[in-house]
């Protein structure tokens, strides 16, 4: 069953990932240790996805996700199933604020990049959409194609020219979008930490081989070429954040350096923007969003801790943002997912649901 979209992104929306329950952690551990089969693990995942779909609907959301419950990491699980990309354990993980090292897992380029028509996430969506059964819009999240430009992924022996690499990535993602669309996806989100990093004072996860201006232009071209000719009834958004690992972050910096290019010209239906603390800068870069263009989903509610925000303070921030983007072009969400990796952020599941219900309640008050 598919849903004809009229309102996505929604006034009350969310980024996608949700805290994994303890029985899912246990099942993954048991599977890793050979105590249960992959089919038994999938049964646990499916049971929990059914529960969280019901819960999202219960708190009043018009869109639902599978919480990324079949994934360990928000990005590598998808990317390692592309042809020409493999997952591996590096000598060191990413280094986050306070010198916190993430769990060691990454991807690398091993051959020519293309889409795998048997990509497991397409099957996962079909099953997820059957669970939703038209009761809400089933939202699919995948990493942006730009995530493949992080340092250390491209093999320069396979792709001496970064533009050739980019062209193959574009074609792979065009095929991916068609496969997801044919599977019933009508609301797709591209998670793009990479392009947020291009607005950081010191570009993270980068070797400095190319100028910031070139990389911003390349990132814009890649997404826009991926989206050329996409079906009219497929809503695509970009989510930008500055790292999300066990409530920690990787870098900081406002959107000012990328806004004149990205906000003005990326051909998406909406931008999910992180705006929950001072690391994100002010709302001034929103002036580059075209009037009547992409929706701006304000991530002014944090997913990094369980403390519930003050309603009047959040409404005041929405009104502040409306000085740059018309109110009817704004939406509300958490600034990131609640569990970008299987570890999850430092809050309880009850607090997670309270945050999402809070967003629904505020959205009703602001937009009716």
ChimeraX attribute file (.defattr): number of C-alpha atoms within 10 A of each C-alpha:
attribute: neighborCount
match mode: 1-to-1
recipient: residues
	/A:1	11
	/A:2	17
	/A:3	16
	/A:4	11
	/A:5	13
	/A:6	9
	/A:7	9
	/A:8	24
	/A:9	29
	/A:10	20
	/A:11	27
	/A:12	27
	/A:13	24
	/A:14	26
	/A:15	27
	/A:16	24
	/A:17	23
	/A:18	25
	/A:19	23
	/A:20	23
	/A:21	15
	/A:22	9
	/A:23	12
	/A:24	19
	/A:25	15
	/A:26	13
	/A:27	21
	/A:28	23
	/A:29	14
	/A:30	15
	/A:31	16
	/A:32	13
	/A:33	9
	/A:34	10
	/A:35	12
	/A:36	14
	/A:37	13
	/A:38	13
	/A:39	10
	/A:40	15
	/A:41	19
	/A:42	16
	/A:43	13
	/A:44	18
	/A:45	24
	/A:46	18
	/A:47	11
	/A:48	19
	/A:49	22
	/A:50	14
	/A:51	13
	/A:52	19
	/A:53	22
	/A:54	16
	/A:55	14
	/A:56	19
	/A:57	15
	/A:58	12
	/A:59	17
	/A:60	16
	/A:61	21
	/A:62	20
	/A:63	22
	/A:64	25
	/A:65	25
	/A:66	29
	/A:67	24
	/A:68	25
	/A:69	25
	/A:70	21
	/A:71	18
	/A:72	16
	/A:73	20
	/A:74	22
	/A:75	21
	/A:76	22
	/A:77	21
	/A:78	16
	/A:79	24
	/A:80	18
	/A:81	19
	/A:82	22
	/A:83	18
	/A:84	17
	/A:85	21
	/A:86	18
	/A:87	16
	/A:88	13
	/A:89	11
	/A:90	13
	/A:91	7
	/A:92	12
	/A:93	14
	/A:94	17
	/A:95	16
	/A:96	17
	/A:97	13
	/A:98	9
	/A:99	9
	/A:100	15
	/A:101	13
	/A:102	15
	/A:103	16
	/A:104	12
	/A:105	15
	/A:106	21
	/A:107	21
	/A:108	21
	/A:109	22
	/A:110	16
	/A:111	15
	/A:112	16
	/A:113	22
	/A:114	20
	/A:115	22
	/A:116	15
	/A:117	13
	/A:118	11
	/A:119	18
	/A:120	12
	/A:121	19
	/A:122	21
	/A:123	14
	/A:124	15
	/A:125	21
	/A:126	18
	/A:127	14
	/A:128	21
	/A:129	25
	/A:130	13
	/A:131	18
	/A:132	23
	/A:133	14
	/A:134	12
	/A:135	15
	/A:136	20
	/A:137	22
	/A:138	27
	/A:139	25
	/A:140	26
	/A:141	26
	/A:142	21
	/A:143	21
	/A:144	23
	/A:145	21
	/A:146	22
	/A:147	19
	/A:148	21
	/A:149	20
	/A:150	18
	/A:151	14
	/A:152	15
	/A:153	16
	/A:154	20
	/A:155	15
	/A:156	12
	/A:157	9
	/A:158	15
	/A:159	17
	/A:160	11
	/A:161	10
	/A:162	13
	/A:163	12
	/A:164	13
	/A:165	20
	/A:166	21
	/A:167	14
	/A:168	16
	/A:169	24
	/A:170	24
	/A:171	17
	/A:172	19
	/A:173	22
	/A:174	20
	/A:175	17
	/A:176	22
	/A:177	22
	/A:178	14
	/A:179	19
	/A:180	20
	/A:181	19
	/A:182	12
	/A:183	18
	/A:184	20
	/A:185	25
	/A:186	23
	/A:187	24
	/A:188	22
	/A:189	24
	/A:190	22
	/A:191	25
	/A:192	23
	/A:193	22
	/A:194	26
	/A:195	26
	/A:196	27
	/A:197	27
	/A:198	22
	/A:199	22
	/A:200	20
	/A:201	12
	/A:202	14
	/A:203	18
	/A:204	22
	/A:205	16
	/A:206	15
	/A:207	10
	/A:208	11
	/A:209	8
	/A:210	9
	/A:211	8
	/A:212	16
	/A:213	12
	/A:214	10
	/A:215	16
	/A:216	21
	/A:217	13
	/A:218	17
	/A:219	23
	/A:220	20
	/A:221	18
	/A:222	21
	/A:223	23
	/A:224	16
	/A:225	17
	/A:226	21
	/A:227	18
	/A:228	10
	/A:229	9
	/A:230	15
	/A:231	12
	/A:232	7
	/A:233	14
	/A:234	18
	/A:235	21
	/A:236	23
	/A:237	25
	/A:238	26
	/A:239	24
	/A:240	24
	/A:241	25
	/A:242	26
	/A:243	22
	/A:244	23
	/A:245	25
	/A:246	20
	/A:247	18
	/A:248	17
	/A:249	18
	/A:250	20
	/A:251	22
	/A:252	22
	/A:253	19
	/A:254	22
	/A:255	26
	/A:256	19
	/A:257	18
	/A:258	23
	/A:259	20
	/A:260	15
	/A:261	17
	/A:262	23
	/A:263	24
	/A:264	17
	/A:265	17
	/A:266	23
	/A:267	21
	/A:268	20
	/A:269	19
	/A:270	26
	/A:271	26
	/A:272	29
	/A:273	25
	/A:274	26
	/A:275	23
	/A:276	19
	/A:277	13
	/A:278	10
	/A:279	15
	/A:280	20
	/A:281	16
	/A:282	15
	/A:283	19
	/A:284	14
	/A:285	17
	/A:286	20
	/A:287	17
	/A:288	18
	/A:289	24
	/A:290	14
	/A:291	13
	/A:292	10
	/A:293	16
	/A:294	22
	/A:295	26
	/A:296	27
	/A:297	29
	/A:298	26
	/A:299	26
	/A:300	23
	/A:301	25
	/A:302	22
	/A:303	28
	/A:304	24
	/A:305	17
	/A:306	18
	/A:307	14
	/A:308	14
	/A:309	14
	/A:310	10
	/A:311	14
	/A:312	10
	/A:313	11
	/A:314	18
	/A:315	17
	/A:316	11
	/A:317	15
	/A:318	20
	/A:319	16
	/A:320	14
	/A:321	20
	/A:322	17
	/A:323	13
	/A:324	17
	/A:325	24
	/A:326	14
	/A:327	17
	/A:328	13
	/A:329	17
	/A:330	23
	/A:331	25
	/A:332	27
	/A:333	28
	/A:334	28
	/A:335	27
	/A:336	29
	/A:337	25
	/A:338	32
	/A:339	27
	/A:340	26
	/A:341	25
	/A:342	24
	/A:343	17
	/A:344	21
	/A:345	24
	/A:346	17
	/A:347	17
	/A:348	15
	/A:349	16
	/A:350	9
	/A:351	15
	/A:352	22
	/A:353	18
	/A:354	16
	/A:355	23
	/A:356	22
	/A:357	18
	/A:358	21
	/A:359	28
	/A:360	21
	/A:361	16
	/A:362	19
	/A:363	20
	/A:364	12
	/A:365	11
	/A:366	15
	/A:367	12
	/A:368	8
